[in-house]
């Protein structure tokens, strides 16, 4: 039996689990904030260790990427994201997860056709359109300035 759009929309709305928007926003805000606080803690740690600020910022970024990749590989990142929602999409951790998760899922297909080919399935468009946008903004800034 084929449903028309209106019938399907009604069916989908009745079947969809209702979410508590305020609770979801609060969780995302708290988890995203905690990730940012963790990053600031690493930055503080690295500068306390006598590392110059520029290098400490790089180490902070690499540390957050590593932790996100590690938690993804161990299967914890998905559990955190299940409860935190968009809070885990803080750019560095979310991007690392978007690269690592498809690579892990397709490792059984081999390193070339699996991991290598599928690694950027999710993150690839972000890289492409981010690069294009930065070029357009850079050219516009050049001519405006």
N, C-alpha and C positions, 0 to 999 in steps of 0.2 A: 504494500500500500504506500503510495506516494503522498507526502504532506505538502501543502502549499506553504509559503513563507510565513504567513500569519499564524497558521496552526503550529508550525515548527517553533516559531518564536515563543508562543504561549507555552508550549511543551517545555522548551528550554528554560524559560523563566520559572516555571513551576518545579522543574527538576533540579535546578541549580541550587547549590548550598548557599544560603544567605550568609554574608560575612559581616562581621562587626567592624565597620570602617574605622571608628575611633580607636578600637583596640589595635587593629592592624597598623594604623598610622603611628600609634604610640610605640608599638614594638619596633617598627622600622626606624623610628627616630632614636630610640634608646640603643639599639644594636649598631646602627650607623654611627652614632655618637661614640659608643664604646670602641669601635674600630678606629675612629679618628683619635680618640684618647690613647689607645694602644700605640698608634703611630707617633703621637707626641711623646709618649713615654720612651719609646725607642730613640727618638731624636734627642731627648734629654739625656738618656743613658750614654749614647754615643758621644755627645759633646762633653759629658762629665768624664769620659775616658780620655779626653784630650784630643779627640778627632775634630778637625776643623769643620765649620758649619756646612760648607758645600759638600764635603765627603760624607758627613753625617746624614744629610738629606738623602743622598744616594743610597747609603746603607739602610736608612729607614724604609725607603721604597722597596729595595731588594728584600729586606726582611719580611715586609707585609706580603709581597708576592710569594716568597718562599713558604710562609705560613699558610697562605691561602691554597697554594698548590699541594702542600702536605696534607692539610685538612680535607681537600678534595680527594686526594689519593686514598686517604684512610676512610673516606665515606662519611666524615663528620660535617663537611660543609653543607651538604644537602639537608641534613637534619637541622642545622642552624638556620638555613634559608627557609625551611618549611615553617618555622615559627617566626622568623624575623622578616620574611618577605623582602621588600625592597631595601631594607636596611643593610643587607649583604652586598648590595650593588654599589657600594662605595667604589668609585672607579677602579682603583688598583686591585682590590680583592675580587670584585665582580669580574673584571677582565681576566685575571689569572684563572678564575674558575671557568670562565667561558672558553679558555684555550685548553685547559687540562681535562675537563670533563669529557668532551668528544674524543680526545686522544685516548683516554682510558677506556671509554666505551668501545672503541674500534681497534684496540690492540690485537684482538684475535685475528684481524685481517692482515697482520704483518706491519712492519715498520714503515714501508713505503706506501702501500695502498690503504693501510689502515690509519696508523698514527699520523704519518706525514700528510696524507691527503685529507684527513678529516679534522685535523687539529684546529684549523681556522674556519670551520664551517659556521660557527656562531660569531666568532670574533673578527673574521675576515671582512664582512661588510662594514663593521665599525672602523677598522683600519682604513679601508678604501675611502669611505665617505668622510672620515675625519681628516685624512690627508688632502682630499679634494677641497674640503671646506677651508682648511688652513691655507692652501694655495690661493683660493679666491679671496680670503680675508687679507692675506699678505699683499696680493696685488692691489686690492682696493686701498689698503692702508698706504702703500707706496705712492699711489696716485693722489690720494687725499692729502697726505703729508707733503 
